[in-house]
Amino acid sequence: MTQNDRKKAFSLYLYMGALFITSLVVSNLIFQKFFYWEPFGEVTVFGAPLFELSVGILPYPITFLITDLISEIFGKKKANQVVTAGIFASFFSMGIILLANYSPAIASSPVDDVTFTKVFGLSPLGVLASMLAYLAAQYIDISIYHFWKRVTKGRMLWLRNNFSTFSSQFVDTLTVVGLLCIFGVLPWDKFYGLVISGFIFKIIIALLDTPLLYLFVYLIRRRFNLKIGEEIALD
């Protein structure tokens, strides 16, 4: 690989990392708003609507698509580095929000203290729950992905993409909803409905993003003349 190609590959890695971190931070900031999605009509699970979801779930699947893409092209080490950077960014953003929350608003402020606290006041607990779930899910996702990559010798991309995502998303959904209920952010009567709804939604998204992963992997391999299973070493 030429020096110019190596620079472009590094830039690609940085942009993917930026998308990953942005998606993660945004999902933590907006998680307190919930919405209904009814593609199958009014279906209920344990008395709760099938897809009663936090809007935080919308950007979150992007993080798993990006870690799978980074894993495929740049390897396990670089994928784990992005995950660690995402954790740091999330806690740093929450620190800024806490500081902003404790700074008293002036009388003419368009957003007063009560409104600001109502929107962001529960974020630290939510982020703690999300980060504990995220730690488990992302590292599981990356480990399972590379396990199947070794077993299949770099082939059957769909297998490692979906198997790793299904397993990690179940761990993530179960952990984050459970912790939010333990912390009192969510009522326990919504536990089963939110877990099942969140997991099924993420499975659907995982299936839908498989063609995208194939497309991006194909384009990147073609651009950098990579063989199946070959990774770009940035170090």
Disulfide bonds with the S-S distance in Angstrom:
none
